[in-house]
Amino acid sequence: MWRKSSRSNSEQECVEVAQSSTAIGIRDSKNPEGGHLALDLPTFTRLLTHAKAGTLDL
């Protein structure tokens, strides 16, 4: 089941995540048919750590 991030807003930043037994899926909630990215749990955890620290900001 896909869940929308609590950080998503009505602008351009809309993210949904879903967990399976082997991966975490990430997709754009405004374009759910556009595909998704699947990461293993350690990689997803590193992604969240960097995102929270602001090291991925453009």
C-alpha positions as a Markdown table, in Angstrom:
| # | Residue | x | y | z |
|---|---|---|---|---|
| 1 | Met | 0.0 | 0.0 | 0.0 |
| 2 | Trp | 1.4 | 3.4 | -1.0 |
| 3 | Arg | 1.4 | 6.1 | 1.7 |
| 4 | Lys | 1.9 | 9.8 | 1.1 |
| 5 | Ser | 4.7 | 11.5 | 2.9 |
| 6 | Ser | 3.7 | 13.9 | 5.7 |
| 7 | Arg | 6.1 | 16.4 | 4.2 |
| 8 | Ser | 4.3 | 16.4 | 0.8 |
| 9 | Asn | 2.5 | 19.6 | -0.1 |
| 10 | Ser | 0.2 | 20.9 | -2.8 |
| 11 | Glu | 3.1 | 22.3 | -4.8 |
| 12 | Gln | 5.6 | 20.2 | -6.7 |
| 13 | Glu | 6.9 | 18.1 | -3.8 |
| 14 | Cys | 4.6 | 15.0 | -3.5 |
| 15 | Val | 6.2 | 11.7 | -2.6 |
| 16 | Glu | 4.6 | 8.3 | -1.7 |
| 17 | Val | 6.4 | 5.3 | -0.2 |
| 18 | Ala | 5.5 | 1.6 | 0.0 |
| 19 | Gln | 7.2 | -1.3 | 1.8 |
| 20 | Ser | 7.5 | -4.8 | 0.5 |
| 21 | Ser | 9.4 | -7.7 | 2.1 |
| 22 | Thr | 12.5 | -6.8 | 0.2 |
| 23 | Ala | 12.4 | -3.1 | -0.7 |
| 24 | Ile | 11.0 | 0.4 | -0.1 |
| 25 | Gly | 9.3 | 1.9 | -3.1 |
| 26 | Ile | 9.3 | 5.6 | -3.8 |
| 27 | Arg | 7.1 | 7.4 | -6.4 |
| 28 | Asp | 5.7 | 10.8 | -7.3 |
| 29 | Ser | 2.1 | 10.9 | -6.1 |
| 30 | Lys | 1.2 | 13.3 | -8.8 |
| 31 | Asn | 2.3 | 10.7 | -11.4 |
| 32 | Pro | 1.7 | 7.3 | -9.9 |
| 33 | Glu | 1.7 | 5.6 | -13.3 |
| 34 | Gly | 5.1 | 7.1 | -14.1 |
| 35 | Gly | 7.1 | 4.3 | -12.3 |
| 36 | His | 8.9 | 4.1 | -9.0 |
| 37 | Leu | 12.3 | 3.7 | -7.5 |
| 38 | Ala | 12.9 | 0.6 | -5.3 |
| 39 | Leu | 15.6 | 0.7 | -2.6 |
| 40 | Asp | 16.7 | -1.9 | -0.1 |
| 41 | Leu | 16.2 | -0.8 | 3.5 |
| 42 | Pro | 19.8 | 0.3 | 4.3 |
| 43 | Thr | 19.9 | 2.4 | 1.1 |
| 44 | Phe | 16.6 | 4.0 | 1.9 |
| 45 | Thr | 17.7 | 4.8 | 5.4 |
| 46 | Arg | 20.9 | 6.5 | 4.0 |
| 47 | Leu | 18.7 | 8.5 | 1.6 |
| 48 | Leu | 16.5 | 9.7 | 4.4 |
| 49 | Thr | 19.5 | 10.6 | 6.6 |
| 50 | His | 21.0 | 12.7 | 3.8 |
| 51 | Ala | 17.6 | 14.3 | 2.9 |
| 52 | Lys | 17.0 | 15.3 | 6.5 |
| 53 | Ala | 20.5 | 16.7 | 6.8 |
| 54 | Gly | 19.9 | 18.9 | 3.7 |
| 55 | Thr | 22.9 | 17.4 | 1.8 |
| 56 | Leu | 20.7 | 16.6 | -1.2 |
| 57 | Asp | 19.2 | 20.0 | -1.6 |
| 58 | Leu | 19.7 | 21.6 | -5.0 |
